[in-house]
Amino acid sequence: MRILVKFTDLRSSVVRADELQELIQSGKVLAFRRSDDEWVKIGVDPIRGTGGRYKGPERRGNVYFM
């Protein structure tokens, strides 16, 4: 999967999904496109893996397979 990214130097580019986390951690990304009309701003909007412990209801462990 490819993701549209805006870098801190204001360049835009498309990167592979597996590259995005490393670019965010290195401080090179200002924002990335989550969907056709939604930009996620680093340091402003919540992103997976950076918000600490999940605060919603537990959804794992309650699934039973037959």
C-alpha atoms as one frame of an Amber mdcrd trajectory, in Angstrom:
protein
   0.000   0.000   0.000   1.221   3.511  -0.796   0.528   6.533   1.408   0.726
  10.210   0.481   3.058  12.008   2.911   3.949  15.655   3.487   7.501  16.033
   4.793   8.703  18.713   7.210  10.400  20.526   4.304   6.887  20.737   2.735
   7.688  18.302  -0.091   5.007  15.713  -0.812   5.664  12.142  -1.856   4.166
   8.691  -1.824   5.813   6.115   0.461   5.236   2.464   1.227   3.122   1.780
   4.319   5.992  -0.111   5.955   8.205   3.012   5.662   5.736   5.384   7.311
   6.420   4.486  10.960  10.167   4.958  10.572   9.666   8.321   8.846   7.334
   9.482  11.621   9.756   8.387  14.349  12.652  10.144  12.630  10.693  13.418
  12.629  10.689  13.732   8.843   6.907  13.654   8.357   4.583  16.583   8.981
   1.360  14.794   7.929   0.050  11.816   5.982  -3.145  11.049   4.119  -5.401
   8.579   5.923  -8.195   8.608   3.359  -9.208  10.531   0.261 -10.087  13.638
   2.244  -8.405  13.282   5.646  -4.890  14.413   6.544  -3.378  13.259   9.849
  -1.075  15.869  11.410   1.807  14.383  13.396   1.789  15.640  16.991  -1.760
  16.952  16.653  -4.001  14.065  15.574  -3.987  10.649  17.282  -2.179   7.888
  15.431  -1.948   4.208  16.206   0.822   3.212  18.598   1.527   6.642  20.069
  -1.417   7.283  22.356  -0.427   5.097  25.271  -2.753   2.530  26.770  -6.110
   1.957  25.065  -8.943   3.478  27.121 -11.967   1.849  25.488 -13.766  -1.401
  26.295 -11.765  -4.601  25.980 -12.620  -6.232  22.667 -10.065  -9.035  22.611
 -10.351 -12.234  24.533 -14.153 -12.296  24.343 -14.273 -14.121  21.034 -15.152
 -17.790  21.080 -14.497 -20.097  18.170 -16.414 -23.322  17.560
